[in-house]
Amino acid sequence: MTLVIQFLWFARDMQAAVRCYTALIPGSAMGPVRTPMGGVEVVDFNLGDQRYRAMQTGAPEAFNHSVSISAECATQAEIDHLWERLKEGGAEQRCGWLRDRWGLSWQIVPREMGALMSGPNGARVAQAMMGMVKLDLAALRRAAA
């Protein structure tokens, strides 16, 4: 079977970013940093059950919304914890999105978001979400009820 690995290219502080991400997501781990091409650093890591490879090599193109990491959280406490840590030095955005201090976009959402959005009151859930920055699970559930 083909192995698929998401690849992230950092301009700076790759090791700090990967250490931050793996500390925040349960079941995550960072492998050893390799330097296969002079000053270029490469590291494999996993966030939960997803595999990643990161490289730091100067000035790549900046991250943008076309690639993001979606973290599905079971509780509001998990949403709050990830949100607060990832927004440090970054920027909050609407609808559960934020950019971390390295420029990577994250979607911090409740695990049940798909069910809430596809339920009979999905339009109300979507409308409630559009008015939020960090997602409020209780308010989304109320909108779905």
GUROLO-881877 format. One record per residue: residue in one letter; x, y, z of N, C-alpha, C, O in turn. Coordinates in steps of 0.2 Angstrom, whole numbers, plus 2048, in hexadecimal, padded with zeros to 3 digits. Example, Ala and Ser with C-alpha at 12.3 -4.5 7.8 and 13.67 -1.06 7.14 Angstrom:
a8427E482783E7EA8278427F08278477EF82A
s8407F58238447FB824840800827843806828
***
This chain:
m8047FA80080080080080480680080A806803
t80280B7FC8068127FC806815803800816806
l80B81880580B81C80B80A82380980E826805
v80682780C80482E80B806832811805830817
i80B83781080D83B81680C84281480E84480E
q80984681880884D81780F85181881284F81D
f811855814817858814816860815813863812
l81A86281A81986981C82086C81C82586A81E
w82087281882787681782787C81B82388181A
f82C87C82082C882824832887822837884820
a83188D82383689282283B892828841894827
r83889182E83C89283483988E83A83388C839
d83C88C83F83A889845836883844831882848
m83887F83F83487983E83487484482F871846
q83A87384783A86F84D83687185383286D856
a83687885483187B85982A87985782687885C
a82887A85182187984F81F87285081A870853
v82386D84E82286684E82286485581D860857
r82686785A82686586181F86786481C864868
c81D86E86281787086481186C86280D86A866
y81186A85C80B86685980B85F85C80585D85E
t81085C85D81085586080F85586780C85086A
a81085B86B80F85B87280785D87380485A878
l80486086E7FD86286F7F885C86D7F385B870
i7FA8588687F58538657F784C8697FD849868
p7F284986C7F48428707F683D86A7F383D865
g7FA83986C7FC83386880183586280283285D
s80483B86380983E85E81083D86081183C866
a81483D85B81B83C85C81F83F85781D840851
m82584185982A84485483084085383383D859
g83283E84D83883A84C83F83F84C83E84584E
p84483C84B84B84084B84B844845848843840
v84E84A84684F84F84185584D83D85B84B840
r85484D83785A84B83285C85182E85885582D
t86285182C86485682786785382186E852820
p86385081C86684C81786985181186D84E80D
m86885781186B85C80C86E86281086B86780F
g87386181387686781687286A81C871866820
g87087081B86D874820865872820862875825
v86386E81C85B86D81B85A86882185D863821
e85586A82585386582A84C862828848865825
v84C85B82A84685782884485382E848850831
v83D85383083B84E83583484B83383084E831
d83484583582D84183582A84283B82D841841
f82384283B82084384181884084081684083A
n81583F84580E83D84480A84184980C84384F
l8048438477FF84784B7F984284C7F6841847
g7F883F8527F383A8527F583484D7FA83284D
d7F08338497F182D8447F383083D7F382C838
q7F583683D7F78398367FF83A83680283C83B
r80283883080983982F80B83F82C807841827
y81084282E81384882B81A84882A81E84482D
r81D84C82682484D825825855824821858821
a82985782882B85F82883286082683685C827
m83386682283986882083A86F821835873820
q84087182384287882484787A81F84D877820
t84687E81B84B88081684B88781384A88880D
g84B88C81884B89381684489581483F895818
a84389880F83D89C80D83889980883889B802
p83489480A83089180582A89680482989B807
e82589480081F89780081B89780681C89180A
a81889C80881489C80F80E89780F80B895809
f80D89481580789081580189481380189A814
n7FC8918117F58948107F08908117F188A813
h7E98928117E488E8127E288880E7DE884810
s7E68878097E58828047E787B8087E5876806
v7EB87C80D7EE8768117ED8788187EF87D81A
s7E987481C7E88758237E886F8267E7869823
i7E986F82D7E88698317E186A8357E086F838
s7DD8658357D78658387D786083E7D985B83E
a7D68638447D686084A7CF85F84D7CC86484F
e7CD85984D7C68578507C68568577CA851859
c7C385A85B7C48598627BD8568657B8858863
a7BE85286B7B884F86E7B48548727AE853873
t7B88588757B585D87A7B68648797BB866876
q7B386887C7B486F87C7BB87187F7BF87587D
a7BD86D8857C386E8887C986D8837CE870883
e7C886787F7CD86687A7CE86C8757D386E873
i7C886E8737C887486E7CB87A8717D087D86E
d7CA87B8777CD88187A7D488087B7D888587A
h7D687A87D7DE87987E7E287A8787E687E877
l7DF8778727E387786C7E387E8697E8881867
w7DD88286A7DC8888677E188D86B7E4891867
e7E188D8717E58928757ED8918747F0895873
r7EF88A8737F68898727F888B86B7FD88E86A
l7F48898667F588A85F7F589185D7F8894858
k7F18958607F089C85E7F58A18617F68A685F
e7FA89E8667FF8A28698048A48638078A0860
g8048AB8628088AD85D8058AD8568098AF851
g7FF8AA8557FC8A984F7F68AE84E7F68B4851
a7F18AC84B7EB8B084A7E58AC8497E48A7846
e7E08AE84D7D98AB84D7D68AD8467D78B2844
q7D28A88447CE8A983E7C78A783F7C68A4844
r7C28A883B7BB8A683C7BA89F83B7BE89B838
c7B589C83E7B289683D7B789083F7B788B83C
g7BA8918457BF88C8477C588C8447C9887845
w7C78918407CE89183D7D38958417D189A844
l7D98938417DE8988437E589683F7E589183C
r7E989B83F7F089A83D7F589A8437F489F847
d7F98958437FE89584880389A84780489D842
r80889A84C80E89F84B81289D8458168A2843
w81289784281689583D812896836815895831
g80C89983680889A83180489482E800895829
l80488F8328008898307F988A8327F788C838
s7F488982E7ED88982F7EA8838337EC87D831
w7E68848387E387E83B7DB87F83C7D988583C
q7D887A83B7D087A83D7D08768437D1870843
i7CD8798487CC87684F7C58758507C187A851
v7C286F84F7BB86E84E7B98688537BD864855
p7B38688557B08638597B085D8557AE85D84F
r7B18578577B18518547AA84F8517A984C84C
e7A585285479E85185279C85684D79685684B
m7A085A84A79E85F84679A85D84079586083D
g79D85883D79A85583779385383878E854834
a79284F83E78B84D83F78685384178085383F
l78985884478585E84578386283F77D86483E
m78886283A78786683478286282F77E86582B
s78285B83077E85882B77785682E77385282B
g77685883476F85783776A85B83476B85F830
p76485A83775E85E83475F86683575C869831
n76386883A76486F83B76B87183976E87683C
g76E86E83477586F83277687683077B879831
a77187982D77188082B77288583177588A830
r76E88383676F88783C77688783F77888B842
v77888083F77F87F84278488383E788887841
a78388383778888783378888E83478D892834
q78289183578189883678489A83D78789F83E
a78389584278689784978E89784879189B84B
m79089284479789184479A8988407A089A842
m79789A83B7998A083879A8A683C79E8AB83B
g7968A68427978AC84679C8AB84C79D8AF850
m7A08A584B7A58A48517AC8A484E7AD8A4848
v7B18A58527B88A58517BA89E8537BA89984F
k7BB89D85A7BC89685D7B589385D7B1896860
l7B588D85B7AE88A85B7AC8888637B0886867
d7A68898647A288886A79E882869798882867
l7A087C86C79C87686B79587686E79187486B
a79487987478E87A87778987E87278387C871
a78B88387078788886B786884865780885862
l78A88086278987C85C78487785D77F876859
r78487486377F86F86577887286677386F864
r77887886977287B86976F87D86276987C861
a77387F85E77188185776E87B85476987B850
a77187585576F86F85276886C855765868852
a76786E85B76186B85F75A86E85C75586D85F
***
